[in-house]
Amino acid sequence: MDNGDIIFTIQKLAEYLKISRSTLYKLSQEGKIPVFAF
């Protein structure tokens, strides 16, 4: 992670953005936020 990227879990990102997990899933499905799975 030398480039300054931050990795969040779904729950932590929802808390950070102050939105629900379902809204976060919707945003990811619409391509409005980048999502990566390991």
C-alpha positions in Angstrom: 0.0 0.0 0.0 2.8 2.4 -0.9 0.5 4.6 -3.0 -1.7 5.8 -0.2 -4.7 3.6 -0.9 -6.9 2.8 2.1 -8.8 -0.5 2.3 -12.1 -0.7 4.2 -14.5 -3.5 5.0 -18.1 -2.9 3.9 -19.1 -2.2 7.5 -16.3 0.2 8.2 -16.8 2.1 5.0 -20.5 2.4 5.6 -19.7 3.8 9.1 -17.1 6.2 7.7 -19.4 7.5 5.0 -22.4 7.5 7.4 -24.6 5.5 5.0 -26.2 2.1 5.3 -24.6 -1.1 4.0 -27.4 -1.5 1.5 -26.8 2.0 0.1 -23.1 1.1 -0.2 -23.9 -2.1 -2.1 -26.2 -0.2 -4.4 -23.4 2.4 -5.1 -21.0 -0.4 -5.9 -23.4 -2.1 -8.2 -24.0 1.2 -10.1 -20.2 1.6 -10.5 -20.2 4.8 -8.5 -17.5 3.5 -6.1 -14.6 1.1 -6.8 -14.9 -2.3 -5.2 -12.3 -5.0 -5.0 -12.6 -8.5 -3.6 -9.8 -10.8 -2.4 
